[in-house]
Amino acid sequence: MANQQLRLDRSGLVLLYIFLGKLREFGAEQIRYSVPEETDKGFFVGNISKDLGLEPWELTERRVRIVSRGKAQLFALHPRSGSLITAGRIDREELCETMSSCFLNMEILVEDTLKIYGVEVEIMDINDNAPSFREEEVEIKVNEHATLGSRFPLPHARDPDVGMNSLQRYQLSPNSYFSLQVRSRTDGANNPELVLEETLDREKEAAHLLLLTALDGGDPIRQGTVPIRVVVLDINDHIPKFTQSVYRVSVPENLSSGSPVLMVNATDPDEGINGEVVYSFRNMESKASEIFQLDSRTGEVSIQGPLDFEKYRFYELEIQGQDGGGFSTTAKMMITVVDVNDNAPEITITSSTNSVLENSPPGTVIALLNVQDQDSGENGQISCFIPNNLPFNLEKTYGNYYKLITDRALDREQVQSYNITLTATDQGNPPLSTKTHILLNVADDNDNPPTFAHSSYSAYIPENNPRGASFFSVTAFDWDSKENARVTYSLVQDTIQGAPLSSYISINSDTGVLYALCSFDYEQFRDLQLQVIAQDSGDPQLSSNVSLSIFVLDQNDNAPEILYPALPTDGSTGVELAPRSAEPGYLVTKVVAVDRDSGQNAWLSYRLLKASEPGLFTVGLHTGEVRTARALLDRDALKQSLVVVVQDHGQPPLSATVTLTVAVADSIPEVLADLGSLESPANPSDSGLTLYLVMAVAAVSCVFLAFVIVLVALRLRRWHTMRLLQASGGGLVGVPASHFVGVDGVRAFLQTYSHEVSLTADSRKSHLIFPQPNYADTLISQESCEKSCEKSEPLLIVEDSVTGLGKCNSTDNQELGLAWSPL
């Protein structure tokens, strides 16, 4: 029943604290709440969503969270109700110790807007601690002759609670010798003292057992006790006395362990054991006992634990000096801890982003950070800065919070990432500083179009190129990255000679390689003008174009074309007239030719390939003019046939030939008399047949003549052979034996014979003339003979007949060649 009543009273107290907290926060700049200590996890503290002007579901959507400064998180946000709740058990005495008011400050961060709200929560004390004594038992020695009213200090109790829940009073167990009195100190604490009320008699009672009780004012009341044993001693008539009633000293917080703080001294005029003073701490707090140490014999106070100005700035200690007779006295020691700049500033990055889009407007928030220094005064004054050469600024917002923002628009193409160094420095001596780094990547924005290396390009492609062959490539570079830098190529649509450009040229969209889709003809068109477009894959897409000039290179694919003399169309040949009285250099005619190619492929040269009368005519190398090389003689045939070749300078060179017929006569009647013999054959195939017949007859004649000569030479003696040869007109006198060689068992004579052969379609008119032999004493090669025979053409043409004259240079009994000359 008592426990149930206790829970009801505690619930009412909790409601009262919450109500008082709401009244307190009304009209304040910060959001204020209050909560009793020792509540369970999840205890309601306040409706934070309502106080922030948000709906409960917006806490998650807007990423509202509590900013921690490295301490244990005592509170949490309930995402459904939008309430601030406890995250665990809260012990006020652990957080604030002996402070009368306990306030916890925190910050609420609304991350999507990067706004900070201050929240202050007061931790209300409950009576959860009973008063307690540090000593388990206290022994007091009293001289049996002690005067009535003598006071003996007693240990005081500790109660970490505050207000009415803290220590309120002491009680002493009933006895007839001693009473209890409480004396208040200057700091508000109460010191219990034992007062002698009746004279002691050691022989009657050597020791007295008492019980000291400490009680608080909570509901229910809690108490703590300590037994006191009073030992009655023999007489000791002097009390120890300290040189100072209050000792004051200031020590720096960085004083090392074992360093002396001060020396206390108490004297006792008694002798022996009654004059020996022993020192000890009285009523010492647990924290102080861990830091300070007292030598009981010398009275030296030294450091045994670390001092921390940020936790405890002042210590008040009580030192007791007691002689061997049981008399004691006390003195106070006031120790002030002096702050030393031993704490570097702390930088906490509350919220940050690791990437920002280039071209973001100035003032874009990169990070939100908090700067703290545990020192005080100038040692705790902090300045925060970043390097000046960066496009960022630090802007102070709430309390010790700073915003890192952009100072100007960023350009990823110039700087792709920044390693931002944040430096916090205090004002101590020497100053301490802390650095932290934020790595920020600049995200790409499609702000650069593709660019070509040149403003225009020229490409060259030879004519008659194979279809589908690549002939050129263009490349555009985009300074952006990833998809924004992926370039595709295309051609601007156009028409060339009525056909779309795409039927002539194509381009690889990924590589920019251009392909020829057709075989170009330099004589059709010599150049093409087109536009190449390079476009990236960003959003929006950017593009640029460049002009491309394609020049078709001429190839030697056209042979020279002879314009004059033109091929007759009436079945006759063109005849040029040369008077017999013409002087050397007389211009007979001019061969005119053109070449559809250009450059050196169209440079033409003229030369005389074949003539019925060698040495009679010359042809101008560059002009094509046919002139007489010497004066015409009576023995020169009336009809002269010339083959002129026209050749260009291409690689390989191409050529064309033309056959000229020149009539040599002083008057027109002479020309008309032989005009019938200057007509061209009706059928070119008859001319070819006649050529083969001439060659066959000449070959048979040569072989037969050589056989007869060899046979006669073998059978007759030298003197008889000479006579026979003179009779036939072909003497062999004086011919050395070296002029004969064996060819397949037959002796052949190395003389070169020239035979004039006249053939007509009518065999009755064909005849052979054997002139005097022409001794060349040379052997014409088989290849030369074959070439001369293959290139021989009929030069003198008459109707229904072919008349020719040839010379066959025999090299052996198998190969013969014919060279034609006019009759």
C-alpha angles and dihedrals in degrees: 000000000000091000091051091051089049092054091049091051091048092050090052090050091051091052090048091052092050091050092049089048091054091050090049096052093049110109094004123129093231127055106256130196136166131210133177118245125250093036121150124261112279095030112159113252104168145323097265095173091058093047090050091049093244137123117247093248091054092067091076097035094052092040097239111183143160115257112226123204097204095286126116111281107246099174137044139189119247105220096204103045096030090230132142108237136177116267094205146332114327119208111194093195091054093050103040104012109190098356113125093222125037118201126172119201125202139162127236113211121205095200101194091059095026091230122154124211123191118227124190119194120190114211108217117214123237126190097261098133129067121211112266139188124222093216119074091203133005124214120197123187115209127184112238090231093053111140121247113267093034111151126220118191117236128202115267124227129239126225116177091200120096136221116008090348091064128082111304110167148355132230130198123207111253116270138146100235107049139039132191126242127176121214121197120226127216091257091057097257121130122230116201117219133192112228121201110232102171135031115268125228114197093194090055099043120001097188138023123205116212135171122221115201126195118200133189128209100243128120108275097027115241124204144185131200139201126190117236122205115196112201116198112221137191119267120301111169102187129070122210115253128204119224089232129025091210125029117200125192138161120212130183116245093236093062108138125239114275094027114137118243103187144321122244122199133194125180132206120191091208120106131236119002092345089063097048111100121207118198127216141157118256127204091356120178117239093242092052092048089060093053108036131054128194125204104223093208104039100029093230115153114207140171119262101162137037121280119221119190090193091062106031123015100172136032127192113195131181119215122197125204115198128179127215091262092062099257114133141180134188138220133186126238118201112198118188117195112219116214117244124191093252099132121078117212116270122224117201118187103215098182133356144160125223096207136043128182116248115246089033109154119263112269096044108152114240102172143353115218139177125216123201136173120191092207123090137228115010090344088064098044108106134197119194125198146155130215114289095228094068124092092238139095135203114225122188114228123163122003108312093348122119132191120218106212137170117263096200141355114297125228116208092194089064100037121012098188140007128216099205115200114207114199125192118189129181127213097243127123107274094020119231124212140188129205131200131176134225117196109209123186119204109226116220123253120192096250101130124072119212112273130204122223091235134033091231138007135214123205130185126208126178117235119253088037117167114263116256094021119138115237107169144007135206127202129200123191125213117200091207122089140242113350092357089061099044104111126202124192131216140161126246107247114252141149128241118197090340095309124103117258090238089069090061107033135023131182132209105242093213104039104026092233113152122218131198110231094189139033108260124223116210090205090056099050131344105202143017129207119206142157124236117206122207114195129179127218098239129119109277096024118234125202145176134191138212133198119245123197114200116198120196111221118220119244125195095255099130123074118216114276117218113223098177133066088031120209107264118246099196098067096262133100125242113254126206118204123225117180116225088234092061114132123224109284094031110155106238099172142319129242111220120196137163135197122212091213123086139229117015088342085071097043105113131202127189129211138165108254099181137356133186088224110033116214094022098098136030131199123215110245095221103015102047090223114155110215135169113261095199140003116289116251130207091247091058110107119253092235120053121186120204129186111203120190122205114202132181127215099243127123106277096019119232125208145185131201135213130192117222124197114205120191114209110208139126095217139032095241090062089053092048092050091062096031091107090064092053097064122111123243119266093226121036090203090064089057091054092049091051090052092056091047092052091050092049094050092047092049093050091048093050094048092046094048092048091049093051093049094049093046093050092046092054097049104042128065122242097262091043091045091054092055095048092049092051090052092053094043095243106094121189097197114139096014108139121229090243088074089073125074132174116252113179090333096311125107111233124195115235094217117115112231125201115205125187110217124189116192132178135175085254106070091206091070096048116103142160127227119200109202127187110298118262108220109211095161087211133112113228111219121248091237093053092049092049092050093049092049093047092050095046115114133178109270104179113052128184132173114284091352142073118215120187142157122212142179119214118197106205118212099169140347093278109043125061132170130199128209115187128222130170121262 
